[in-house]
Amino acid sequence: MIYYLAQWLSKLDVPGMGMFQYISFRSGMAVIASLLISLLIGKRLIRYLQRKQIGEEVRNLGLEGQLQKKGTPTMGGVIILLSIIVPVLLFANIKNIYIIVMLVSTLWLGLVGFIDDYIKVFKKHKEGLSGKLKILGQVSLGLFVGLTMYLSPDIVVREKIQPQKSQIQSEISIDGAASKPTLTPNQKTTKTTIPFFKDNEFDYEFLIPIKGPWAQKLAWIVFVIVVIFVVTAVSNGANLTDGLDGLATGVSAIMGTTLGVFAYLSGNVIYAEYLNIMYIPDSGELVIFMAAFIGAAIGFLWYNSYPAQVFMGDTGSLAIGGIIAVFAILIRKELLIPILCGVFFVETLSVMIQVSYFKHTKRRYGVGRRVFLMAPLHHHYQKKGFPEAKIVTRFWIVTLLLAIFTVVTLKIR
């Protein structure tokens, strides 16, 4: 809203209003606003949750310090959601298709998580929302995102940018506001970024065995299926990772920062050409959304760091996983997720290995056996005697290393 007000005031020659045209300035404002909102409403919301006795139900799993968390307020993901949505509405161009998709995705999975938490807390049903309904919510969001990318005329890419020498030597605007090089026409394409290859673009059409006019349409079907899988996998991965104080919040902030860098580069015509990556028109606006996300995550960490005063619950964990997944898909970086979201991937994999091996050994030997002391993986280290704060910090460090390596893949081909 402030973005549009500033545009109007700029036409009236009000000093300083021109700054709002720059993505960098609005991103900075979004970070500040999201931090302030999370800090201001966080304390009040925690007190409200305590008064209403909306606390975490903790099962005795034999973990050190676990029972001390009993009664800690949950559903704190509401703080994250508000701290993202309000700054985005204030400082972003809400008519931008990418912003619209991200807002819908945030609210969509936030609502699914909220319903799950509501059933657990108020209905006293420990299992919460059934697994099938959670998956349905995730799949439906993936279907929405995939179909929107296929049907919307505003979601396009431009390739083979050929700037003139004089344009490269001209002053570079950090927000892509400078005169732009000659570009190829807008393309509706199923191409995405793939790491470690010289021509770092992979087209899902390559997976289609037939050629001809139907190949592109079939490629979009494959693309939508991939989108559904990515959204479901990453949101579940974030949900599984949310088991220690500050763990999911911290790693998500690092992942979000990395994706924000990618969005900034992909939305800037000159940087996209320099790095030889796809230029995605209008995607630079996503930087503002991610700035709000980072601010919200850091602000929530103020209350969620060890020992946590509030838990995000599924309201937050499903939403942040969905945000990371959809954001990566929109900027065509979904194939980098196994690297960037390595912690989510390993946490999910540990659960899959544990469950599969337990069932297999129970059928074969009559007694189920385990690979890990407990799954997800962070509980395995708890069982081994590592302090909770040390596990969280080391997972943050691993995520930071993975984030750096993900950015470096832009030049490793």
C-alpha positions as CSV (number, residue, x, y, z in Angstrom):
1,M,0.0,0.0,0.0
2,I,2.8,2.4,0.9
3,Y,4.4,1.5,-2.5
4,Y,1.3,2.9,-4.4
5,L,1.0,5.9,-2.1
6,A,4.7,6.7,-2.7
7,Q,4.1,6.4,-6.5
8,W,1.3,9.0,-6.2
9,L,3.3,11.3,-4.0
10,S,6.3,11.0,-6.4
11,K,4.1,12.4,-9.2
12,L,3.5,15.4,-6.9
13,D,7.3,15.9,-6.6
14,V,7.3,15.0,-2.9
15,P,11.0,14.6,-1.9
16,G,12.2,11.1,-1.1
17,M,9.3,9.3,-2.6
18,G,11.3,8.2,-5.6
19,M,13.3,5.8,-3.4
20,F,10.3,3.5,-3.3
21,Q,10.8,2.5,-7.0
22,Y,14.0,0.7,-6.0
23,I,13.7,-2.9,-5.0
24,S,16.7,-2.6,-2.7
25,F,15.1,0.2,-0.7
26,R,11.8,-1.5,-0.3
27,S,13.5,-4.8,0.6
28,G,15.3,-3.0,3.4
29,M,12.1,-1.5,4.6
30,A,10.4,-4.9,4.5
31,V,13.1,-6.5,6.7
32,I,12.8,-3.7,9.3
33,A,9.0,-3.9,9.3
34,S,8.9,-7.7,9.6
35,L,11.4,-7.6,12.5
36,L,9.4,-4.9,14.3
37,I,6.1,-6.7,13.8
38,S,7.4,-10.0,15.0
39,L,9.0,-8.4,18.1
40,L,6.0,-6.2,18.9
41,I,3.3,-8.8,18.5
42,G,5.3,-11.8,19.6
43,K,5.3,-11.0,23.3
44,R,1.6,-10.1,23.3
45,L,0.7,-13.3,21.4
46,I,2.8,-15.5,23.7
47,R,1.0,-14.0,26.7
48,Y,-2.4,-14.6,25.1
49,L,-1.5,-18.2,24.3
50,Q,-0.4,-18.7,27.9
51,R,-3.6,-17.3,29.2
52,K,-5.6,-19.5,27.0
53,Q,-3.4,-22.5,27.9
54,I,-2.6,-23.2,24.3
55,G,0.5,-25.2,25.1
56,E,2.4,-28.0,23.5
57,E,1.5,-31.6,24.3
58,V,4.8,-33.4,24.9
59,R,5.1,-37.2,24.9
60,N,7.8,-38.7,27.0
61,L,10.4,-39.9,24.4
62,G,13.2,-40.1,26.9
63,L,15.0,-37.0,25.6
64,E,16.9,-34.7,27.9
65,G,14.9,-31.6,28.8
66,Q,11.9,-32.7,26.8
67,L,9.4,-32.6,29.6
68,Q,10.4,-29.1,30.5
69,K,8.9,-28.0,27.3
70,K,5.5,-29.2,28.3
71,G,3.0,-26.3,28.2
72,T,5.2,-24.1,26.1
73,P,2.8,-22.0,23.9
74,T,2.4,-23.3,20.3
75,M,0.8,-21.9,17.1
76,G,3.4,-19.2,17.1
77,G,3.6,-19.6,13.4
78,V,0.9,-16.9,13.4
79,I,3.7,-14.4,14.3
80,I,5.7,-15.5,11.2
81,L,2.7,-15.3,8.9
82,L,1.7,-11.8,10.0
83,S,5.3,-10.6,9.9
84,I,5.5,-11.7,6.3
85,I,2.2,-10.7,4.9
86,V,1.9,-7.2,6.4
87,P,5.3,-5.8,5.1
88,V,4.6,-7.4,1.7
89,L,1.3,-5.7,1.4
90,L,2.9,-2.4,2.5
91,F,6.0,-2.4,0.3
92,A,5.6,-4.8,-2.6
93,N,3.7,-4.4,-5.9
94,I,0.8,-6.6,-5.0
95,K,-0.4,-6.7,-8.6
96,N,2.8,-8.6,-9.5
97,I,1.9,-12.2,-10.3
98,Y,4.9,-13.6,-8.4
99,I,3.8,-11.7,-5.3
100,I,0.2,-12.9,-5.7
101,V,1.4,-16.6,-5.9
102,M,3.6,-16.2,-2.9
103,L,0.9,-14.6,-0.8
104,V,-1.6,-17.4,-1.8
105,S,1.0,-20.1,-1.0
106,T,1.8,-18.5,2.4
107,L,-1.9,-18.3,3.4
108,W,-2.7,-21.7,1.9
109,L,-0.3,-23.9,3.9
110,G,-0.5,-21.5,6.9
111,L,-4.2,-22.3,7.0
112,V,-3.6,-26.1,6.7
113,G,-1.1,-25.9,9.5
114,F,-3.4,-23.8,11.6
115,I,-6.2,-26.3,11.3
116,D,-3.8,-29.1,12.3
117,D,-2.7,-27.1,15.4
118,Y,-6.3,-26.2,16.2
119,I,-7.3,-29.8,16.2
120,K,-4.4,-30.8,18.4
121,V,-4.7,-28.0,20.9
122,F,-8.4,-27.3,21.2
123,K,-9.9,-30.7,20.2
124,K,-7.2,-32.5,22.2
125,H,-6.6,-34.9,19.2
126,K,-2.9,-35.7,19.4
127,E,-2.7,-36.7,15.7
128,G,-4.2,-33.4,14.5
129,L,-5.3,-33.2,10.9
130,S,-5.1,-36.6,9.1
131,G,-2.0,-37.2,7.0
132,K,-4.2,-37.6,3.9
133,L,-5.8,-34.2,4.3
134,K,-2.3,-32.6,4.9
135,I,-1.1,-34.1,1.7
136,L,-4.2,-33.0,-0.1
137,G,-3.5,-29.4,1.0
138,Q,0.1,-29.6,-0.2
139,V,-0.8,-31.3,-3.5
140,S,-3.6,-28.8,-4.2
141,L,-1.1,-25.9,-3.6
142,G,1.4,-27.5,-6.0
143,L,-1.3,-27.9,-8.6
144,F,-2.3,-24.2,-8.2
145,V,1.3,-23.1,-8.6
146,G,2.0,-25.3,-11.6
147,L,-1.1,-24.4,-13.4
148,T,-0.6,-20.7,-12.7
149,M,2.9,-20.8,-14.2
150,Y,1.4,-22.5,-17.2
151,L,-1.6,-20.3,-17.7
152,S,-0.4,-16.9,-16.7
153,P,0.9,-14.7,-19.5
154,D,3.0,-12.8,-17.0
155,I,5.2,-15.7,-16.0
156,V,7.8,-15.9,-18.7
157,V,11.6,-16.0,-19.2
158,R,14.0,-14.4,-21.7
159,E,17.1,-16.2,-22.9
160,K,20.2,-15.5,-25.0
161,I,20.6,-11.9,-23.8
162,Q,22.9,-10.0,-26.1
163,P,23.8,-6.6,-24.6
164,Q,25.7,-4.1,-26.6
165,K,29.2,-3.1,-25.5
166,S,28.1,0.5,-24.8
167,Q,25.2,-0.8,-22.6
168,I,27.6,-3.0,-20.5
169,Q,29.9,0.0,-19.9
170,S,27.0,2.2,-18.9
171,E,26.1,2.7,-15.2
172,I,24.5,-0.4,-13.9
173,S,21.3,0.1,-11.9
174,I,21.1,-2.3,-9.0
175,D,17.4,-2.7,-9.6
176,G,17.6,-3.2,-13.3
177,A,16.3,0.3,-14.0
178,A,19.1,1.1,-16.5
179,S,18.6,0.8,-20.2
180,K,18.3,-2.9,-21.0
181,P,20.0,-4.9,-23.6
182,T,18.2,-6.4,-26.6
183,L,16.4,-9.5,-25.4
184,T,14.8,-12.5,-27.1
185,P,11.0,-12.5,-26.9
186,N,9.1,-13.6,-23.8
187,Q,8.9,-17.4,-23.7
188,K,6.5,-19.8,-21.9
189,T,8.9,-22.6,-21.2
190,T,9.5,-25.6,-19.0
191,K,13.2,-24.8,-18.7
192,T,14.8,-24.6,-15.3
193,T,18.3,-24.3,-13.8
194,I,20.4,-27.4,-13.4
195,P,23.7,-27.3,-11.5
196,F,27.1,-28.5,-12.7
197,F,26.4,-28.3,-16.4
198,K,27.9,-25.8,-18.9
199,D,24.6,-25.1,-20.5
200,N,22.9,-24.9,-17.1
201,E,19.3,-25.1,-18.3
202,F,17.3,-28.3,-18.3
203,D,14.0,-28.5,-20.2
204,Y,11.4,-30.9,-18.9
205,E,10.5,-31.5,-22.5
206,F,13.7,-33.6,-22.8
207,L,11.8,-36.2,-20.7
208,I,9.1,-36.5,-23.3
209,P,9.8,-39.5,-25.6
210,I,7.7,-38.1,-28.5
211,K,8.4,-35.0,-30.5
212,G,6.0,-32.6,-32.1
213,P,3.3,-30.1,-31.1
214,W,2.2,-32.3,-28.2
215,A,5.6,-32.5,-26.6
216,Q,5.5,-29.1,-25.0
217,K,2.0,-29.7,-23.6
218,L,3.1,-33.0,-22.1
219,A,6.2,-31.3,-20.7
220,W,4.0,-28.9,-18.8
221,I,2.2,-31.9,-17.3
222,V,5.6,-33.3,-16.1
223,F,6.5,-29.9,-14.8
224,V,3.2,-29.6,-12.7
225,I,3.9,-33.1,-11.3
226,V,7.4,-32.0,-10.3
227,V,6.0,-28.8,-8.7
228,I,3.5,-30.9,-6.6
229,F,6.3,-33.2,-5.5
230,V,8.7,-30.3,-4.6
231,V,6.0,-28.4,-2.6
232,T,4.9,-31.6,-0.7
233,A,8.5,-32.8,0.0
234,V,9.9,-29.4,1.2
235,S,6.9,-28.5,3.4
236,N,7.0,-31.9,5.0
237,G,10.8,-31.6,5.4
238,A,10.4,-28.3,7.2
239,N,7.7,-29.9,9.4
240,L,10.0,-32.8,10.4
241,T,12.9,-30.4,11.1
242,D,10.9,-28.4,13.5
243,G,11.8,-30.5,16.5
244,L,14.4,-28.4,18.4
245,D,14.3,-24.8,19.6
246,G,15.3,-22.5,16.8
247,L,16.3,-25.3,14.4
248,A,13.7,-24.9,11.6
249,T,13.6,-21.1,12.0
250,G,17.4,-20.7,11.7
251,V,18.0,-23.0,8.7
252,S,14.9,-21.5,6.9
253,A,16.4,-17.9,7.3
254,I,19.6,-19.1,5.7
255,M,17.8,-20.8,2.9
256,G,15.6,-17.8,2.3
257,T,18.6,-15.5,2.1
258,T,20.1,-17.7,-0.6
259,L,16.9,-17.8,-2.6
260,G,16.6,-14.0,-2.2
261,V,20.0,-13.6,-3.9
262,F,18.9,-15.9,-6.7
263,A,15.7,-13.9,-7.2
264,Y,17.7,-10.6,-7.2
265,L,20.1,-12.0,-9.9
266,S,17.4,-13.6,-12.0
267,G,15.3,-10.4,-12.0
268,N,18.1,-8.1,-13.1
269,V,18.8,-8.3,-16.8
270,I,22.5,-7.3,-16.6
271,Y,23.4,-9.7,-13.7
272,A,21.5,-12.5,-15.4
273,E,23.5,-12.0,-18.6
274,Y,26.8,-11.8,-16.7
275,L,26.1,-15.1,-14.9
276,N,24.6,-16.7,-18.0
277,I,21.3,-17.5,-16.2
278,M,17.7,-17.1,-17.3
279,Y,16.4,-13.6,-17.0
280,I,12.9,-13.7,-15.5
281,P,11.1,-10.4,-16.0
282,D,9.3,-8.9,-12.9
283,S,10.7,-11.6,-10.6
284,G,12.9,-9.0,-8.8
285,E,9.8,-8.1,-6.8
286,L,10.2,-11.4,-5.1
287,V,13.2,-10.0,-3.3
288,I,10.8,-7.9,-1.2
289,F,8.8,-10.9,-0.2
290,M,11.9,-12.9,0.8
291,A,13.2,-9.9,2.7
292,A,10.0,-10.0,4.8
293,F,10.4,-13.7,5.2
294,I,14.0,-13.4,6.5
295,G,13.0,-10.6,8.9
296,A,10.0,-12.7,10.2
297,A,12.3,-15.7,10.7
298,I,14.9,-13.8,12.6
299,G,12.3,-12.0,14.6
300,F,10.6,-15.2,15.6
301,L,14.0,-16.6,16.5
302,W,14.1,-13.9,19.3
303,Y,11.4,-16.0,21.1
304,N,12.0,-19.4,19.6
305,S,15.8,-19.7,20.4
306,Y,16.8,-22.1,23.2
307,P,15.0,-22.2,25.6
308,A,12.0,-21.5,23.4
309,Q,9.2,-19.2,24.7
310,V,6.9,-20.3,21.9
311,F,6.8,-23.0,19.2
312,M,5.8,-22.3,15.6
313,G,3.7,-25.4,15.3
314,D,2.5,-26.7,12.0
315,T,1.1,-23.2,11.3
316,G,4.6,-22.0,10.8
317,S,6.5,-25.1,9.7
318,L,4.2,-26.1,6.8
319,A,4.1,-22.5,5.7
320,I,7.8,-21.8,5.7
321,G,8.5,-25.1,3.9
322,G,5.9,-24.2,1.2
323,I,7.3,-20.7,0.9
324,I,10.8,-22.0,0.2
325,A,9.5,-24.6,-2.3
326,V,7.3,-22.2,-4.2
327,F,9.8,-19.4,-4.3
328,A,12.5,-21.8,-5.7
329,I,10.0,-23.0,-8.3
330,L,9.1,-19.5,-9.4
331,I,12.7,-18.5,-10.0
332,R,13.4,-21.8,-11.8
333,K,15.8,-23.1,-9.1
334,E,13.9,-26.2,-7.9
335,L,16.6,-28.6,-8.9
336,L,19.0,-26.8,-6.5
337,I,16.7,-27.7,-3.6
338,P,18.4,-31.0,-2.7
339,I,21.6,-29.0,-2.1
340,L,20.2,-25.9,-0.5
341,C,17.6,-27.7,1.6
342,G,20.0,-30.5,2.5
343,V,19.0,-30.4,6.1
344,F,15.3,-30.8,5.3
345,F,16.3,-33.6,2.8
346,V,18.4,-35.5,5.4
347,E,15.8,-35.2,8.1
348,T,13.1,-36.6,5.8
349,L,15.4,-39.3,4.6
350,S,16.2,-40.4,8.1
351,V,12.5,-40.9,8.9
352,M,12.0,-42.8,5.7
353,I,15.0,-45.1,6.4
354,Q,14.0,-45.6,10.0
355,V,10.4,-46.6,9.2
356,S,11.3,-48.8,6.2
357,Y,14.0,-50.7,8.0
358,F,11.8,-51.2,11.1
359,K,9.0,-52.6,9.0
360,H,11.4,-54.8,7.0
361,T,13.1,-56.3,10.0
362,K,9.8,-56.8,11.8
363,R,8.5,-58.9,8.9
364,R,11.7,-60.8,8.5
365,Y,12.8,-61.3,12.1
366,G,9.6,-60.7,14.1
367,V,11.2,-57.8,15.9
368,G,11.7,-54.3,14.4
369,R,15.2,-52.9,14.3
370,R,16.3,-49.3,14.0
371,V,19.1,-47.6,12.0
372,F,19.1,-44.5,14.2
373,L,18.5,-44.2,17.9
374,M,15.6,-42.0,17.0
375,A,14.3,-40.2,13.9
376,P,14.3,-37.5,12.7
377,L,18.0,-37.2,12.7
378,H,18.2,-34.3,15.2
379,H,16.7,-36.6,17.9
380,H,19.4,-39.2,17.1
381,Y,22.0,-36.8,18.2
382,Q,20.0,-35.9,21.3
383,K,19.9,-39.6,22.2
384,K,23.7,-39.6,21.8
385,G,24.0,-37.0,24.5
386,F,24.6,-33.8,22.4
387,P,23.2,-30.7,24.0
388,E,20.2,-29.3,22.1
389,A,21.8,-25.9,21.5
390,K,24.9,-27.5,20.0
391,I,22.8,-29.6,17.6
392,V,20.9,-26.6,16.4
393,T,24.0,-24.5,15.9
394,R,25.8,-27.2,14.0
395,F,22.8,-27.7,11.7
396,W,22.8,-24.0,11.1
397,I,26.5,-24.2,10.1
398,V,25.9,-27.1,7.8
399,T,23.0,-25.2,6.2
400,L,25.2,-22.1,5.7
401,L,27.9,-24.2,4.0
402,L,25.2,-25.8,1.7
403,A,23.9,-22.3,0.9
404,I,27.3,-21.0,-0.1
405,F,27.9,-24.1,-2.2
406,T,24.5,-23.6,-3.9
407,V,25.4,-20.0,-4.9
408,V,28.8,-21.2,-6.2
409,T,27.0,-23.7,-8.5
410,L,26.2,-20.6,-10.6
411,K,29.8,-20.7,-11.8
412,I,30.6,-24.4,-11.4
413,R,29.7,-25.9,-14.8
